[in-house]
C-alpha cells in the first residue's frame, strides 16, 4: 500500500465559484478512483482532474504540479489549477 499524496491547490481565477465547484467535484472523483486503485499517485490524480475539468466545460483548464524532492519523499504536492490555461 502506497502513501496518499497531500495536495495544496491554488486555483486561478480564485473568484469563480463555478470553477471551484467543478474542481472540487473533479478532485473528489479523482481521489475515489485513486483509493480504488490504491495508487496514491498525485501526478495521475492531476491528469484525471484536468481531464474531468475539460469534460465539465473548461477545455482550457490546466493542472500544473510542482514539488521539491523533499515534498516528493513526504508525498506533498502543490497544484496550480488554471481555468484558462
C-alpha positions, 0 to 999 in steps of 0.5 A, a space after each residue: 500500500 502506497 502513501 496518499 499524496 497531500 495536495 495544496 491547490 491554488 486555483 486561478 481565477 480564485 473568484 469563480 465559484 463555478 470553477 471551484 465547484 467543478 474542481 472540487 467535484 473533479 478532485 473528489 472523483 479523482 481521489 475515489 478512483 485513486 483509493 480504488 486503485 490504491 495508487 496514491 499517485 498525485 501526478 495521475 490524480 492531476 491528469 484525471 482532474 484536468 481531464 474531468 475539468 475539460 469534460 465539465 466545460 473548461 477545455 482550457 483548464 490546466 493542472 500544473 504540479 510542482 514539488 521539491 524532492 523533499 515534498 516528493 519523499 513526504 508525498 506533498 504536492 502543490 497544484 496550480 489549477 488554471 481555468 484558462 490555461 
